Amino acid sequence: MDFQRSSLVNQAAALASGHITSVQAVTESLDRIEKSQPTLNAFRIVRRDAALAEAAEADRLRATGETAPLLGVPIAVKDDVDITGEPTAFGCAGTFPPASADSEVVRRLRAAGAVIVGKTNSPELGQWPFTGGSFGHTRNPWNRDCTPGGSSGGSSAAVAAELISAALGSDGAGSVRIPASWTNLVGIKPQRGRISTWPDAEAFNGITVIGPLARTVADAALLLDVVSGGHDGDLHRPAPLTVSDAVGRNPGSLRIALSLRKPFIPTLATLDPEIASAAYRMAAVLQLLGHRVVVDDPAYGMLLGLNFLPRSLAGVAAWLDRLPDPALADPRTRANAKSGRALAGAPLRAARAAEPRIGRRIGRFFDEYDIVLAPTTATPPPRVDAIDGISNADTDRIITEHCPYTWPWNVLGWPSVNVPAGFTHGGLPIGLQLMGHDSSEPLLVSVAAQLENVLQWHRKRPDSWWTDVSETS
């Protein structure tokens, strides 16, 4: 596929200039999606009729002189946000009623002129970094036997396979950054409250945020700017900022901590040597760009992990209660919800009360450093079926072995950006995360863009095995 079409920024420019129409762009995207569904399985819902009608309306509006940042551009969203007239299953089995109103983030996408072509797959209630469930497995474009990650695995697979130029996901313990890492994408976990989660005043007791996935920093930054902003009912309202103008901006010489030590988790997690090597190579690139890189680690502490669990599991319990038929949920989901109900009282209140103290302690690390560079995952992407049909304890062990690095920034609520960092000898993507202090998205984006300018990760594409209709999932 021509890069002019696959870049969000370039696609928006091509539509604005009249080189392509929205009906053309959306039709091409829908055709690629539907051809890939039997194998890649990135989408829960494909909105062909509605999207084509919206594309025709975008072309009509442009012909009258209307403009908007994404007017007529095809975009996908994860199936944890509401689109009027569509069900929101969030990875769960059952028959769900159509939503009666758009989520605030979807309203903002529509206001920017985007055409939402579909809703992407997620594991049940976003709990796992493997995208599979009652809908089958979503597969990694770089290797069909591997997972694209999760819980925003449908969105990452769709973007990596160039079915669309960019998509939204959500990140409650790394669920944007992990799939971005495992599919060679840029994934931004923004500051808590940067993107509204309304009709929820906050998501999963404040640990989950919505964020973009894209092939380039400029694309991810544009999508972030388009959907940023609050709703009157939001609990978290950071001061507005823009990040697109940080792309190409010189951040100056920064102090960067290279942190390879995993945060506290109760199981073993060994960093894959190829990922450690990629981290040191990235540190060398940053030094060539004029930054000072020192090996050092934030003082995470055990309290951080104790803060995460009540918020996460109580959130699972609250979501399970929304399902039309909770009995259809995975036994692990029901067990997590049971634990969440037990933690939803005093333990949850204590966790929320402790957050400012934890933030101040870890925040002192930023008196010495501007950014932390750390692995996004401890391993390359595992097999697509690695957690199928196993116990809760075994599932938790596998998750923490593969993904011990991302969750602290969800507790803190601060921004973090996954940047592609090359490939293993077996051709699987590696990602690293740039982690900042409060509302530091522009700084992280400026450094990510510097790295992209050198490393050119968006030029490498997977072989499009999912276009072979003889393949089966």
C-alpha positions in Angstrom: 0.0 0.0 0.0 1.3 3.5 -0.9 2.7 5.3 2.2 0.8 8.5 1.1 -2.4 6.6 1.9 -1.3 4.8 5.0 -0.1 7.8 7.0 -2.8 9.6 8.9 -1.3 13.0 8.3 -0.8 12.3 4.6 -4.2 10.7 4.2 -5.8 13.8 5.8 -3.8 16.0 3.5 -4.7 13.9 0.4 -8.4 14.2 1.3 -8.1 18.0 1.9 -6.4 18.5 -1.5 -8.9 16.4 -3.4 -6.5 13.8 -4.5 -8.8 11.2 -3.0 -12.3 11.2 -1.8 -13.5 9.9 1.6 -15.7 7.3 -0.2 -12.5 6.0 -1.9 -10.5 6.0 1.3 -13.2 4.4 3.4 -14.1 1.8 0.7 -10.4 0.7 0.4 -10.1 0.5 4.2 -13.3 -1.6 4.5 -12.3 -3.9 1.7 -8.9 -4.6 3.4 -10.6 -5.1 6.8 -13.2 -7.6 5.4 -10.5 -9.5 3.5 -8.4 -9.8 6.6 -11.1 -10.8 9.0 -11.0 -14.6 8.5 -7.3 -14.6 9.4 -6.2 -11.5 11.2 -9.5 -11.0 13.0 -8.8 -7.5 14.2 -12.5 -6.2 14.4 -15.5 -7.0 16.5 -17.8 -4.8 14.4 -17.3 -3.6 10.9 -19.6 -0.6 10.1 -19.6 -0.9 6.2 -23.0 0.7 5.5 -22.8 3.4 8.2 -19.2 4.2 7.4 -19.9 4.6 3.6 -22.8 6.8 4.3 -20.7 9.0 6.7 -17.9 9.1 4.0 -20.4 10.3 1.4 -21.5 13.0 3.8 -17.9 14.0 4.4 -17.3 14.4 0.7 -20.5 16.5 0.5 -19.4 18.7 3.3 -15.9 19.2 1.8 -17.5 20.2 -1.5 -19.4 23.0 0.3 -16.2 24.3 1.7 -16.3 22.6 5.2 -13.0 21.7 6.8 -12.0 19.6 9.8 -8.7 18.0 10.8 -9.8 14.4 9.9 -12.7 15.1 7.5 -13.4 11.9 5.7 -10.5 9.9 7.2 -11.2 6.3 8.2 -10.4 5.5 11.9 -11.1 2.6 14.2 -11.9 2.5 17.9 -11.6 -0.2 20.5 -14.8 -2.0 21.6 -14.8 -0.4 25.0 -16.2 2.9 23.9 -19.8 3.6 22.8 -20.9 4.4 19.2 -24.6 5.2 18.8 -26.5 2.2 17.5 -23.6 -0.3 18.1 -23.1 -2.7 21.0 -20.2 -2.3 23.3 -19.1 -5.9 24.3 -15.6 -5.1 25.5 -14.4 -8.5 24.6 -17.3 -10.4 26.3 -19.7 -13.0 25.1 -23.4 -12.3 25.0 -26.0 -10.2 23.2 -25.4 -6.5 24.0 -27.9 -3.7 23.4 -26.9 -0.9 21.0 -25.5 2.2 22.6 -27.9 5.1 22.8 -25.2 7.8 22.7 -21.6 8.3 21.6 -18.8 8.3 24.2 -17.2 11.7 24.5 -14.1 10.5 22.6 -16.3 9.3 19.7 -18.1 12.6 19.7 -14.8 14.3 19.3 -13.7 12.0 16.5 -17.0 12.8 14.7 -16.5 16.6 15.3 -13.1 16.3 13.7 -14.7 14.7 10.6 -13.4 11.1 11.1 -15.3 8.2 9.7 -15.3 5.3 12.2 -15.1 2.1 10.1 -15.4 -0.3 13.1 -14.7 -1.4 16.6 -11.6 -3.5 17.3 -11.2 -6.6 19.4 -10.2 -6.7 23.0 -9.9 -9.5 25.6 -12.6 -9.7 28.2 -12.8 -6.3 30.0 -9.3 -5.5 28.8 -7.7 -7.7 31.4 -4.9 -9.5 29.5 -2.1 -8.6 27.1 -3.5 -11.3 24.7 -6.4 -10.5 22.4 -8.6 -13.5 22.3 -11.9 -14.8 23.6 -15.3 -15.8 22.5 -14.6 -14.0 19.1 -11.4 -16.1 18.5 -7.8 -14.9 18.4 -6.6 -11.7 16.9 -3.2 -12.4 15.3 0.0 -10.4 15.0 0.7 -9.1 11.5 4.4 -9.8 12.0 3.8 -13.5 12.9 0.4 -15.2 12.7 1.3 -17.6 15.5 1.9 -14.7 17.9 -0.4 -12.4 19.8 -0.4 -8.7 18.9 -0.7 -8.0 22.6 -3.6 -6.5 24.5 -5.8 -5.4 25.5 -5.8 -3.0 22.5 -4.6 -5.9 20.2 -7.3 -5.4 17.6 -6.4 -1.8 17.2 -2.7 -2.5 17.0 -3.2 -5.4 14.5 -5.4 -3.2 12.3 -2.9 -0.4 12.2 0.2 -2.6 11.7 -1.6 -4.4 8.9 -2.4 -1.0 7.3 -6.2 -1.7 7.4 -6.4 1.8 8.8 -3.8 4.6 9.4 -4.5 5.0 13.1 -6.8 3.7 15.9 -7.7 4.4 19.5 -7.1 1.9 22.3 -7.2 2.1 26.0 -4.4 1.5 28.5 -5.0 0.3 32.1 -1.7 -1.5 32.7 0.0 -1.1 29.4 -2.8 -2.0 27.0 -1.8 0.6 24.4 1.9 0.4 24.9 2.2 -3.4 25.0 0.5 -4.1 21.7 2.3 -1.1 20.1 5.6 -2.7 21.3 4.7 -6.1 19.8 3.5 -4.7 16.4 6.1 -2.0 15.7 3.9 1.0 16.4 3.9 4.2 18.3 1.5 4.0 21.2 0.8 7.0 23.5 -0.6 6.5 27.0 -1.5 10.2 27.8 -1.9 11.9 31.1 -4.9 10.8 33.1 -7.9 12.9 32.0 -6.2 14.1 28.8 -8.9 12.2 26.8 -12.3 11.9 28.4 -13.6 8.5 29.3 -17.2 9.8 29.6 -19.9 8.4 30.1 -17.5 7.1 32.8 -16.2 9.9 35.1 -13.0 7.8 35.2 -12.2 4.3 34.0 -11.1 1.5 36.3 -10.8 3.8 39.3 -8.4 6.1 37.4 -5.9 3.7 36.1 -7.2 3.4 32.5 -6.9 6.1 29.9 -7.6 6.2 26.1 -4.7 6.6 23.7 -3.7 6.5 20.0 -1.8 3.8 18.1 -0.2 4.7 14.8 2.9 4.0 12.7 4.4 7.4 13.1 4.8 9.9 15.9 3.1 12.6 13.9 0.1 10.4 13.3 -0.2 9.4 16.9 0.2 13.1 18.0 -2.5 14.3 15.6 -5.0 11.7 16.7 -4.2 12.6 20.4 -4.8 16.3 19.8 -8.0 15.6 17.9 -9.6 13.6 20.7 -8.1 15.4 23.7 -10.4 17.4 26.0 -12.7 16.8 28.9 -16.4 16.5 29.7 -18.1 18.3 32.5 -18.6 15.0 34.3 -14.9 14.0 34.3 -13.1 13.5 37.6 -9.7 14.4 36.1 -9.2 17.6 34.1 -5.5 18.4 33.3 -4.7 21.7 31.7 -5.1 21.6 27.9 -2.1 21.2 25.7 -1.2 20.2 22.2 1.4 17.7 21.2 1.5 17.8 17.3 3.6 21.0 17.4 6.2 19.1 19.4 7.0 16.8 16.4 10.2 18.2 15.0 10.8 20.5 17.9 14.3 20.3 19.5 13.8 19.3 23.1 17.4 20.4 24.0 19.9 18.2 25.8 17.9 16.0 28.3 18.9 13.9 31.2 17.5 10.4 30.6 17.5 7.4 33.0 17.9 4.0 31.4 15.9 1.7 33.7 15.9 -2.0 33.1 14.9 -3.2 36.7 11.4 -4.4 36.8 9.0 -2.8 39.2 7.8 -4.9 42.1 5.7 -7.9 41.1 5.2 -11.1 43.0 6.5 -13.5 40.3 9.8 -13.9 38.4 10.3 -11.9 35.2 13.5 -12.0 33.3 14.3 -9.4 30.7 15.0 -11.0 27.3 18.6 -10.4 26.3 17.5 -9.1 22.9 15.3 -6.5 24.5 18.1 -5.5 26.9 20.4 -5.1 23.9 17.8 -3.0 22.1 17.5 -0.7 25.1 21.3 -0.1 25.1 21.2 0.6 21.4 18.4 3.1 21.9 20.4 4.7 24.7 23.4 5.1 22.3 21.1 6.8 19.7 19.8 9.2 22.4 23.4 10.0 23.3 24.2 10.7 19.6 21.2 13.0 19.6 22.9 15.0 22.4 21.2 13.6 25.5 22.9 12.3 28.6 21.8 8.8 29.5 22.5 7.2 32.9 21.6 3.8 34.1 19.3 4.4 37.1 15.9 3.2 38.4 12.9 4.9 40.0 12.1 3.8 43.6 8.9 2.0 42.8 8.4 0.2 46.1 5.9 -2.5 47.1 3.2 0.0 47.9 2.8 0.8 44.2 1.7 -2.7 43.4 -0.7 -2.8 46.4 -2.2 0.4 45.0 -2.8 -1.1 41.6 -4.7 -4.3 42.5 -7.7 -2.8 44.3 -8.3 -0.3 41.5 -7.9 -2.8 38.7 -10.0 -5.6 40.2 -12.7 -3.4 41.5 -13.0 -2.0 38.0 -13.4 -5.6 36.6 -16.2 -6.2 39.2 -18.0 -3.0 38.2 -17.8 -3.9 34.5 -18.9 -7.5 35.0 -22.1 -6.1 36.7 -22.9 -4.3 33.5 -22.9 -7.4 31.3 -26.3 -8.7 30.0 -25.3 -12.2 31.2 -22.3 -12.3 33.6 -22.5 -16.1 33.7 -21.1 -16.1 30.1 -17.8 -14.5 31.3 -14.6 -16.4 31.5 -14.1 -18.1 34.9 -11.0 -16.0 35.4 -13.0 -12.8 34.9 -15.6 -13.9 37.5 -12.8 -14.8 39.9 -11.2 -11.4 39.4 -14.5 -9.7 39.9 -15.0 -11.6 43.2 -11.6 -10.4 44.4 -12.5 -6.9 43.2 -15.7 -6.8 45.3 -13.7 -7.7 48.3 -11.2 -4.9 47.6 -13.8 -2.3 46.6 -14.3 -0.9 50.1 -11.5 0.1 52.5 -8.6 -1.3 50.4 -9.7 0.8 47.4 -10.1 3.9 49.5 -6.7 3.4 51.0 -5.2 2.9 47.6 -6.7 6.2 46.3 -5.6 8.0 49.4 -2.0 6.8 49.0 -1.6 7.8 45.4 -0.4 11.4 46.1 2.3 10.2 48.4 3.5 7.6 45.9 3.5 10.3 43.2 5.6 12.6 45.3 8.2 9.9 46.1 8.6 8.7 42.5 8.3 12.2 41.3 11.5 13.2 43.1 13.3 11.0 40.5 12.5 13.7 38.0 14.5 16.2 40.0 17.5 14.5 38.4 16.1 13.2 35.1 13.7 14.5 32.4 12.7 11.1 31.0 12.9 7.5 31.9 13.7 5.0 29.1 12.6 1.4 30.0 11.5 -1.8 28.2 7.8 -1.9 27.4 7.7 -5.7 27.7 10.2 -8.2 29.1 9.8 -10.5 26.1 8.9 -10.5 22.4 5.2 -11.4 21.7 4.3 -14.9 22.9 2.1 -17.4 21.2 -1.4 -16.3 20.5 -2.9 -19.1 22.6 -0.5 -18.9 25.6 -3.2 -18.3 28.2 -6.0 -20.3 26.7 -7.8 -22.6 29.1 -5.5 -22.2 32.0 -6.0 -21.2 35.7 -6.1 -17.7 37.1 -2.8 -18.2 38.8 -1.1 -19.5 35.7 -2.5 -16.6 33.7 -1.2 -14.1 36.1 2.2 -15.7 36.1 2.4 -15.6 32.3 1.3 -12.0 32.1 3.8 -10.8 34.7 6.6 -12.7 33.1 5.9 -11.0 29.8 4.6 -7.6 30.9 6.0 -6.4 34.2 7.1 -2.9 33.1 4.1 -0.7 32.1 1.6 -0.7 34.9 3.3 1.8 37.4 2.6 4.7 35.1 -1.1 3.8 35.2 -1.1 4.2 39.0 0.8 7.5 38.7 -1.4 8.8 35.8 1.5 10.2 33.9 2.3 10.0 30.2 4.4 7.3 28.5 5.1 6.6 24.8 6.1 3.3 23.3 8.6 3.6 20.5 9.7 0.8 18.1 13.2 -0.4 18.9 13.9 -2.9 16.2 13.4 -6.7 15.9 14.5 -9.9 17.3 16.6 -12.3 15.3 13.4 -14.1 14.6 11.8 -11.0 13.2 9.5 -10.1 16.1 9.1 -6.4 17.0 10.6 -4.9 20.1 9.4 -1.7 21.9 10.7 0.6 24.5 8.9 3.2 26.5 9.7 6.9 27.1 8.2 7.7 30.5 7.6 11.3 31.8 6.3 13.3 34.7 3.0 15.0 34.9 1.6 16.3 31.6 4.9 15.7 29.8 3.4 14.5 26.5 5.0 17.2 24.3 8.5 16.4 25.7 8.0 12.7 25.1 6.7 13.3 21.6 9.6 15.5 20.7 12.1 12.9 21.7 10.1 10.1 20.0 10.1 12.1 16.8 13.9 12.5 17.1 14.3 8.8 17.4 11.9 8.1 14.5 13.9 10.5 12.3 17.0 8.4 12.9 15.5 4.9 13.1 12.8 5.2 10.4 10.7 2.3 11.9 7.7 3.1 9.9 9.4 2.1 6.7 9.5 -1.6 7.6 6.3 -3.5 6.9 5.2 -7.1 7.7 4.5 -9.5 4.8 0.7 -9.4 4.2 -0.1 -13.1 4.9 -3.6 -12.1 6.0 -4.6 -11.2 2.4 -4.4 -14.9 1.5 -8.1 -16.0 1.7 -7.0 -19.6 1.8 -5.6 -19.1 5.3 -7.8 -20.0 8.3 -7.6 -18.9 11.9 
